[in-house]
Amino acid sequence: MYPTPRLPRSRTASSANFTLSRRDLFRAMGLGTAAMAFVPAGRRGLTAAQESTPVPSRPPGGPSVEQKAFDLEYDITKLFRFVADDVRYESYPGILRGAKGALWGLAANSADKALLLAALLEESKVVTRFVVGEIDGTIAATLVDGSRVDEATARLNVARPHVESFIVETPEPVTLTPESQAALDLMGTTYTTMTTAAERRFEDGLNVISTALEAASIVLPEPSFDLPALERQRHVWLQYADGSLWIDLDPTLSGTEPGTVIAAATETLDILPQEWQHMVRMRVVVEESTGETISRRDLLTHEAPSQDLLGLPIAFAHVHPDAFKASGLAIVEAITGTATLYPSLLIGPDVVIDQPIRVNSAPGLVDALGESTAGIDALAEWLEYDIVSPGTDPITVSRTIFDRIGAARRATGQVVAEDVEPAALVEIEGVGSTFQPLLGVTILSIGGARVPAAIAVQQEFQVDDLMADLSLLGVGYQSLLDSFLVDHLIPRGTTLYPHAPNITAVTIGVSGADDGDPDFVLGIDLVHRAFGFAPVADRPMAGHPGMLAGVLSHVAERAVLDGS
């Protein structure tokens, strides 16, 4: 077994954390979230026998380490040549993509390249260990210079992960039906319309920002393309055991031969340190009135390495307690006059829950045992993301789920619990009494590598999995961003790539639920963007890379919404 760095799947603030199956949550969807409105009619009203049939979860598609090792005949030299020559070097600190992300995106830094090579050699039953050393200024300059390629190569580098994921061996050409050909033609027409609109929006966005900067006499600093300090200080490569000898394999630079290294070894490791990982922590924070006081606490916390979240469908929703009774969990009962729901995270095949949230519609309520609940009332709730990357301060991004106090009243600094109006609950057929903001759903796409576009269209992934289907909008956003990168950014002298966890959220909001017939609003939220940049050798740089990337991100966001 090759040593891969891993952290526990979930760290929660309470030992009451539960992990359930996706099927449990699907049943909960019918009791407490807006998402079920998107379920095909043929899947509603299932019999007990049908309900007990497992629903297949979407496999985390894309190329696999196992298949690649098989294709390369488990040969050490071929495996090394693939990682050295076909997986480009991109500079960023720490472990961001892991073996899967390096393979999917065909690009990685030294640590993730070493992890990919270790995974391939592990499939070949080869014993390996990691080596760490510091590279000097000359080698650092070589790596930076190697990232500067011409326009044609830059376009190819972005397109390759997507194009190669569609390549399959077929014995003969495929004949399309008239319907399939018409659908393909429509896709081409739609894309042409979309790119034309994107070009206009891109130019308009750049003009608006440039004009504003000029009016404010702001001059952006010159961009730097230097290697991150940690990437220089923690250069990673591999050694494999050949009898009593350890043979160096450093795949960082294309064309490097086995046995050649670009740094002096300072230590060898069986496992790379966990603190080198890029981490993403999701927290559900509630603000409650408990008697006369108002306080905040975490209802749910989940933390995982960015590499483990790549390609996984992730969702946040609120689940009715009734959904979990069949699981035998000690669940808090719903109380008349309140909305009692469990904030829940779907992460791949699992559902993680912890503590409930309770919203009161009137003071003086009592539970089933006659105990007063008047002092427990959720006034606000946030979904917060902590992005923890090596060598940098943590970044926290907060999104409001609901706030009964409101920004204006908070700004006064004089909030009294007794002054907050009771929550207005709504009656939804098949759901019962609930609080409208808790009907919304957030679908997340998290990762620090390019995800092949084929994942969104491969036939084997077309399973009856609502959350996974919706999560493909996040994959679609990244694919569209890459397409616009090729068409609009690279010709302006800059290319970009993820250099920390990027988080895209598809939000399904609810409105008009007070009449029992809610409407649904789809949105895209660019929760966290983090890019590294490289200049294009044969094109002048037409704008600051950060400004170009920011405008391009929002152009792609709008294009996804238009397409949806």
N, C-alpha and C positions, 0 to 999 in steps of 0.2 A: 504494500500500500504506500503510495507516495504521500509525503506529508503536506497536506493542504491546510492553510489556516482557517479555522472556523470559530464562530461564537455560538452560544446557545441560540436556538431558534427564536425564543421569546424571553424577554425580561419584563416582568410586570411589577407594578407597585404593590401588589397584594398577592398573597398565596391563594386567593380565591379565583385566580385566573382559570378559565376553562378553554380547552381546544376541542372543537367539534368538527363534524364533517360539513362539506358544502351543502349536502342534501338537507341537513337540519336548517341551514340558513335559507335555502330556497323555500322551505315550508314557512319559515318566518316571514319571508317576503310577502306572502299572501295575507299576513296579519298586520304588517306594520310599515311597508315602505312603498314608495312610488314606483319602484322598478318593475313590479309585476304588471303594470299597465303596458309594458313592452313585450310581455310574454305572448307568443302566438296563441290564438284562440284554441288551437287543437291541443294545447298542453294544459288547459284549465279543466277543472272538474275531474281530476284523476280518481280512479277507484283506489281502494286500500291496497289491492295487489300491485297496481301501477305505482303507487306511492312508495312501495317497498323496493322497487326496482332501482338499483344504483344509477345515478346520472353520471356519465363519463365527464371527467374534468379535462379541460384543454391541456394537452401535453405542451411543455415548454419548448416549442419547435425550434427549427434552425439546425445547422450542422451539429453533429455530435462528435465528441472526442473518440468514442468507441469506433464509429464508422471511419473517421479519418485515419486512425491507427491501422484499421483493417485495410483501407485503400492503399496505404503506404507500406503494407506487408510487414508491419511491426519491425521495420528495419531502422536501426539507430541512425544511420547516416541520412536516410530519406526523411525521417522525422525531423532531424536537426535542420536539414536543408529547407524543409517546409516552413518551420518557425522562423528561421533566419532570413529567408529570401521572400516568402509569400506573405508573412505577417509584418507589416511595416512598423517602424519604430515611431511612437508618438510620446512626447515628454509630458509627464504629470507626476506628482508625488504619490508614493504609496501603492497599495493594492486596491484598485478600483474595479477592474473588469474580471479578474480571475481567468481561469482557463476557458470557460464558456464565452465570456465577453471578448477575449482575445481572438478566439476562433470565429465567432459570429461576425465581428467587425473587421477581422483581418488587420488589426492594428493594436499596438499595446506598448507600454513602457517596459523597462528591463525586468521588473518584478513579475508583471503579468505574463510576459513572454516566457519567463522561467517556469511559472506555474503551468502554462499550457504545455511546454515541453515535458515537464515532469509528469503531467497527466497522460500524455501520449506514451511516454516510456513506461509508466505504470501499467498501461494496457499491454505493453510488450514484456511485462515481467522483468523489467530492468530496475535495479536498486539505484536510487539517486539521493543526493543531498543538495541543499542550497549553499551558495557561497556569496559573501557580501564583501564589498570593497569600495574605495572611493576613487572616482575617476579624476584625472587631472584636467587642466584648462584646455590642453590641446585636443583631447578626446571629446570634451564637452563641446568645443567649437565644431568638431567633425560631426557630432550628432545634430547640432543646430543647422549646420550647412546642409546636411542630408535631408532635412525636412523641407528645404527650399527646392521645389520642382517646377517644371514648366506647366503651362495651363492644361495641356492635353493630359499629362500625367496626373495633375491634381483632380481633374474631372474623373479620370479612371479610378483613382484611389477611393473617391466617394461612392462611385457607382458599383464597384466590384462586389461588396458584400450583398447588395441587393440583386445584382444580375446573376451572380453565381448561385444564389439560393434557388433560382428558378430553373437551373440547368438540370435536366434529367435525361437518362438514357432511354430512348424509345426505339423499338424495332422499325417503325415506319412513321412517316409524317401523320399528324393528327388532322382529320377532316372535321371542320366545324359545321354544325347545323346552321341553317339560315338565322335561327333565333340567337345562337351563340355568336355568330358573326356580327349580327346587328348590335348585340350587347357590347361586343368589343369595339365596334365603330363608335358607339355612344360614349364609351369610356375615353376614346381618343379625342372626340369632339369636346367632351367636358373638360379634359385636361388642358386642351388648347385654350379654351375660354378662361380657365382658372389661371393659367400662366400669364395670359394677357392682362388680366385684372391684377395679378400679383406684381407685374412689372410696373404698372401705373401706381399702385399703392406703395411700392418700394421707393420709387422716385419721389412721390409726394411726401412720404415719411422722412426721407433724407433731407428734403428741402425745408420741411417744417423745423426739424432739429437744427440744421445748419443755420437757418435764419435766426432762431432763438439764441443759439450760442453766440452768433455774431452780434446780435443786439445787446447781449449781456457782456460783451467783450471777454468771453471765455475761450481760452485756447486749450484744447485737449493735449495732454502730454504725449510725447512720442512713444509709440508702442515698443515693448521689449519682448524679444523672442528668446531670451536666455533660458537655460535649463533651470527648473526649480532646484533650490538648494538641496532638498532631501533626495532628489533624483541623482544629484552628483555624489552626495555623501553615502547613499545606500544603493549603490549599483549592485544588482543581483544577477547571478548566473547559476549554472547547474554543474554538478559533477556526477558521473555515473561510475559504478563499481565494475572494474574489469579485473577479476581475481583480487589480488591484494592492492591493486593500484586504483586511484581515483582519476578519471579522465575529465578534463574541463570541456564543457559545452556552453559557450556564450553566444546566444543567437541574436544579440542586440543589433549588430550591424550586418546588413546583407553582404554576402560573399565571404564572411568569416569562415575559417576552416576549424574543424574540431581540434581541440587542444590549444587554440589561441584565445587569449584573454585580453581585455582592455583596461584592467585594473588590478592592483595588487590585493590579494585576499587578506582580509582582516579577521574574518571569522567564518566558520561553517555552521549551518543550522539544519536540524531535521525538520523544524517547523518554523515558518516565518512568524514573527511576533504579531499578536492580535492588534496591537496598537498601530500597526501599519495600515490597517483596513480603513477604507472610507465607510462610515456608518450612517444609517438613516434611522432615526427614532421618531415614531409617531405617537403622539399623546392626545388623549381626549381630556380636556380640562373643563370643569364645571365651576360656576360661581353660584353658591347657595346662600339662602337666608336660613339661619338656624336660630329661631327665636328672634332676638334683636340684633344679632350680628350677621355680617356678610363675609364669607370666606371662600377661598378657592382651593381645589384639590384635583389631583389626577384620578379620573375614573378608569382609565385604561392606558397602558404603555406597551409598545412593542418595538424592539430594536433588532436590526439585522444588518449584516454587511451589504453594501451596494451590490456586490457580485452575486449574492444569493437572491436578490430581488429582480434581477434582469429577466425580462420576458414573462414574469409571473403576472396573472390577473390579480389585482388588489382592489378591494372595495371597502368603503366605510358606510355603514347604515345603522339604523336603530331597529331593534327587534323586540317584538312583544313577548312577555314572559311565557305565554301559553305555548310558544314555539318550542320550548326546551323541556316541557314537562315529560315528554316521552323519553328524554335522555336521562331521567332520574337525578337531575341536578337540583341543588337546594336553591331554587329561584324565588326571589321576592314576588309576592302576589300583587296583581294590579288592584288598585283601590278606586272605588267609585268616586268620581269627581277629580281624578288625577290622570295624567298620562305617565305611566311607568313603563319605561323601555330600557333595553340594554344596548348601549353603544357597542358595535361589533365590527371587527376587522376580518375580512376574508383575505387570506394570503395564500395563494396557490390553492391547494386542496383543503386547507384548514380554515376554521372560523375561531377567532379568539375573542372571548368576552371576559368581563371582570365584574364591575359594579354597575348597578342601574342608575338611571337618571329619573327624577320624579318632578313633574311640573303640576302645580296645583291650580285648579280653576276657582277655588273659593277658600276662605280661611275656615278654621275649625273643623277640618276633616278628621275622620278616625279610620283606622284600618280594620281588617276582619276581626282582630282581637280586641277592638275597642280602644286601642292606643291612639293618642292624638298625633297627627302628622302635620299640624299647623306650622311647626317650626322647621320643616324640611321642604324647601321649595327652590327649584333650579331657576335662577334669574338669567343665566347666560351660559353658553357652551361654545367652546372653540376646539377646532382640530388643529394641532400644532405639530410642526415638523422641525426636528433638530438635525441639521446636516453637520456631521463631525468628520472633518478631513484632516489627515496628518499634516502637522506643521502650521495649521491655521486655527484661528479662534472659531468655535462652533457658531453656526448661523441658525437662527430660529425664525421660522415663518409661521404666522398665525392666520387662520381663516375662521371667521365667525359663522357658527351654525345658527345661533339666534342670540338676541340680546334684548331682554324685556325692559332694560333700563334706558338704553339708547345712548348714542354718542354725546348728544347735547347735554343730557342730565349728568353724564359721567364727567364732562368737562368742568362742571361747577364744583366737583369734589365734595358735594353734599348729598350723598345718596343714603336714604333711610329705608330699611327693608319694608316697613309698614306702608310706605308711600307707593310701592310698586303694585300696580294693578294686578288682580288675579289673571291668570292665563285664560285666553279664549280657546276652549277646546272645540273640535269639530267632529261631526259624526260622518264616518265613511262606511259605505256598505261593504260588508265582509271584513271590516277592520274594527269598527266600533268607535268609541270616543278616543280622540288622540289630539296631539298638538301639531299643527300644520308644519312648522319648520322641521320637525323630526321625521317627516315623510321623505325628505330628500335623500339622495344617494350620491356619493362621490366615488368615482372609478379612477384608479391611479395607475400610472405607468412610471416606473422608477428604474433608473439604470445609468451607467456611465459609459456605455458602448453603443455602437450602431446595432439595431435589431433588423435582421433581413426582412425586406418587405414581403417576401413570400409567406411569412408566418400568417399574414392576414388573409391569404387566399388559398392556402393548401387545403385540399379536400379533406385530409384526415383530421383537420382541426375544426371542421364544420360540425360541431357537436352541440347538443341541446344544453348549452351552458350560458345563461344570460349574462352573468358578470364577465365571463371571458370574452363574449362577443362585444360587449360595450368597451372592454379594455382595449380592443383593437383600434378604437379611435385614437388612443394615445400612440400606438404603433404607427397608425396612419399619419399622425402629426409629424413624427420623426422622419418618416419616409418622405413626406412632402417637403419638410425642411431641407432634407438632403437634396431633393430635386431642385428646389429653388436655390440652394447653395451652388449647385453646378451651373444653373442658368444665369444667376444674378450676382452672386458674390465673387466667385472665382474670376470672372472676367474683370472684376474691379480690383484684382491684385491680392486677394486674401482668401485663405481657406480656414476652416475651423473644425474642431472636434471636441467631444465632451472631455473635460479634465477633472470633473467632480460629479457626484450624483446629480442627475437632472430629473426633475419631478414634474410630470404633466398630469393634471386632473381634469376628468370629464365630469361635470356636475349636472345632476338632474334635479332641478328645483320644482317645487309645487306651489301653485297659486289657485285661488278660487275654490278651495276645498270646503268653504263654509256652506256651500249649497249642495254638498255631497257629490259633486261631479268635478273633480279637480282637473286643472290644466297642468301641463308639464313643460318646463323650459330647459333646454339643453345649452350648456356652456362649456368653454374650454378655459382652464386656469393654468397659466405657466407659473407654477408654484416656485420653482427654483431652476435657473439657467446658469450654467457654468461652462465656459468654453476656453480652450487653448487655441492659439492662432499660429499660422505659418504663412509667410509671404509667398506669392507666386512669382517665380523667377523672371518670366518674360512679360509681366504685366505691371504697370505702375500702380501703386496703392492709392485708390480713389476714395479716401476717407479713413477715419480711425476704425480699426477692426472691431472694437467694442461697440461703437455706434452702428456700424453695418450689421453686426450680429443681432443687436437689439431690435432694429427695425425689421430684419428678416424674420426673426422669431414671431413677431406680432403679425406680419403678413401671412405666414404659414398658419397661425392661429385662426385668422379670419377666413382663410381659404378652407380650412377643415369645417368651420361652422357653415360656410356657404354650401359646401358639398354635402353636409349632413341634412 
